[in-house]
């Protein structure tokens, strides 16, 4: 059980005056199984026009427009989240259950294989071998996560947000987004509905109360096994109290923390900082 305070700051500097900018932010954590949002606030400077709504996947979205000329923009999301995640339950579904309308039709969007997540042929073949030997989809899913964790090195800067699972596998390197995409594609290849999870991770296993540390935006996966079951292939761990869920979707494109367009200035530079404090 933990209570975490997260301050996620994103700043933009333009090479001239941005005459207007239009943006969407998915930076508000969810209240759901294993976590309760105690407080949350999203601040933008310069002051924008804002509109809050839930998207198709149930994520909290703040859409905002800055219509006055500006040389820079700062977006700061501050949240306090209480986490208390129970241990994972044993696998519930069998292979035959995955083909029923209650699973295959209900979660059909989490079975699609767009280029961002589709695995290369050699990896898909290995995953099918894992599925053939596994006693249940849940067991196969854990083995797939272990495979990706073992063979893909965590290598910051080696990929970007447009890198496909095929390219990440080819270089056997990437970041949490790439490992999540690889696992998603592998699980969907063997008929297991799986979704992308974005959020935060307190980086210290022995997180001390009152100490602020530099955290990070993070990504992991959940698969359907008569309920959504999470796993973090980057760290080879089940998400616990140090993990905070912000948004879920089919892949990274559905859950981008912040994206938008601007007019006027030619280019912009960006910085991102995430500070995490355990307060209870």
N, C-alpha and C positions, 0 to 999 in steps of 0.2 A: 504494500500500500504506500502510495506517495502522493504528494501534491507538488506540482511543478509550475513554475512561472516561466513563460517563454516570451521573449521579445525578439521579433523577426523584423529586421530593418532592411529595406531595399532602397537604394538611391540611384538617381539618374542625373547625369550631367550632359547637357546638350552642347553641340559645337556652335550654337547660335541661339536665337530665340525660337522656342517651340510655340507656335501660335495656338495650338490646341492639342490635347491628347485624350484618347479614349481607351479605357482599360477595364479588365476584369481581374478580380483577386479571389483566389480560393485559399485563404490563409486563416480561416476560422475553424478551430477544432470542432469535432462532432461529439455530442452526448450520445453514448451508445453502450453496448456491452463492454464492461471493463473500464469505462471512463465517464466522468461527469464534468462538464464545463462549468466552472464556478463563475468565471468572469471572462469577458472578451471584448476587445475594442480595436477598431481599425482606424488609424489616423492618416490623413494625406495632407501634404503641404506642397504647393498652394491649396487652399480650400477648394474642394471640388463640389460638383453636384453628384449625389450618390443614390443608388437604388439597390436594395437587398432582395434576393430571391433564392429559392432552391432550384438547382438544375435537375435535369432528367434523372440523374443518379442519386439525388437526395443531398448533394453537397451545398453548403452555404456559399453563396456568391455575392460579392459586392461589386457592382458595376459603377464606375465613376468617370466623370469627364472634367477635365480642367480646361476651361474655355478662355482664360486670360493668358496672354503671352508670358512664358516663363523660361528661365535658363536652367532650372533644375527641378527635380521632383523627388520627394521622399515619402515612402509608404511604410508605416510602422504598425505591425500587428502585435498586440499585447494580450496574452491569454493566461489564465490560471486554470489548471486542469487537475482533477483528482483521479488517480488511476488505481485500480484494484482488479487485476486480471487473474481469474482462476486458472488452474492448470488445464492444459488441453485435454479434451476427452478422447477416448479411443475411437478409431474409425467406425462409422456407422453404416455407410452404404457399400453395397457390393457392386461388381462390374455391371451386372444386369440392370441395376437400379439407374445407372447413368443414362440408359437408352429410353427410359420412360418419359412420357410427356411432362410429368411433374418436374423433371430435371432438364432434359434436353431442350424442351420447348420453352420452359420458364426462364432458363438462363442462356438462351441461344446467343445473346450478344457477347457472353463471356466464353464462347466457343469459337469465335471468329479468329482468323489468322491473317490480319493485315501485314504488310511488309515490315512494319516496325517490330513485330514480335515473332513472325514466322521463323522457325528454326531451320538451319541448313539440313540437307538430306542426311549427312552422316550422323548428326546429333539426333535427328528424328528417328533414325534406325535404332540407335542405342536406347532411346527412350521407349520405343516399342518393345524392345527386349526386356527392359525393366518391368513394363506393364504385364508382359506375358508371364513373368516369374513371380510377380507380387500377388499376395493373397487378397488385396483390397485396393481400391483407388487411393485411400489414405496412405497406405504403406508405399505405394508407387510414388505419390506426391513427395513424401519425405525423402525417398531415394533420389528423385530428380533434383530436389534442392541440394542434397549432399553432393551430387555430381557437379552441378554448376559451381558450388562453393569450392570444390576441390580443384577444378580445372580452369577457373577464370580468376585471374589475379585482380585485386583491388588496385587500380592504377589511375589516380586522379589526373585529369588533363588529357587522357588518352582518347576520350570520346566527347561528344557533345549531345545536345538534346535531340538531334536528328539521326543519331547513329542507330542503325538497325541491329537486331539480334544476330543476323548473319555476320555482319562486320565485327561485332564484339567477340563472337565466337572465333572468327578467323584469327584475331590477334590475341585471343585468350586473355583479354584484359578489358577493364572498364570500371564503372562505378556502380552504385546501388541501382540506379535506373536500368543499366544494361543487364545486370543480373536478374532483376525483376522481369524484364522483358523476355529474357531467355527462358526463365522458368514458366512464365505465362504461355509462351509458344509451345513448350514441351508438354505441359499439362493439357492444353487444348488439343494437341495432336493426338493424345490418347483418350480424348473424350471427357476430360475433367474440366468443368467450368471453373475459371480462375479469373481473378480481378486484381488490378493494380491498386496499391495503397500508398498514399503520400502522407507524410507527417513529420514528426520530429523524434529524435533519439537523444536521451541524455547519455553522453559518451562514457561516463564512469560507472562501472558496475557497483562500486561502493560509494555512490553519490552521498555527499555530506550535506546536511541541512544548513542552509544559509550561504553556501558557497556558489558563486556565479561562475559558470564555465562557458567556454565557447562551444556551442553545439552545432548542429547541422540539420538542414532539411534531409529527409531520409525517404527511402522507398522500400517496400517489401510486397508480399503477395498474400492473397487469401484464396482458398479453393473451397468449393461447395462439397460438404460431406454431411448432409442433413443439417446444415448450419455452416456459416463461414468460419473457416479455420485458417489462422494466420501463421506465416513463417517468414523469417528474415534470412534469405539465402546469402546475403553479404556477410553476416556474422554467424551463420549456421546456428541460429537460435530461434525458439518460439518467442514472439513478442511478449514482454512482461510489463512491469509497471514503469519502466524507463521509456517505453514507446507511447507516443501520442498520435492518434489517428486524426488527420485533417480531412481527407477526401478519398473517394474510391471511384474507379472507372475502368474502362477497357484497357487503357494504357496511359502513358504519360500525357498525351495530348488532351485527355479528358480532365486532368487534375492539375494542370500547370498552375503554380502558386500565383503568378502574376504575368499577364501578357496584354499587349495592346498595340496601338498605333499612334503616331503623332505627325503633325504637319508643321512645315516651316523649316526647322533646323535639318541639317543633312544627316548627321549621325549622333549617337549618344553613347556614353560609357556607363557601366553599371557596377555597383558594389552591393554585396549581400552580407549581412551579419546576423547570426542567431545566437542569442545569449539565453542560457537555461539555468534556472536556480531551483534547487529543491528547497521548498519552504515547509514541508511536513513529511 
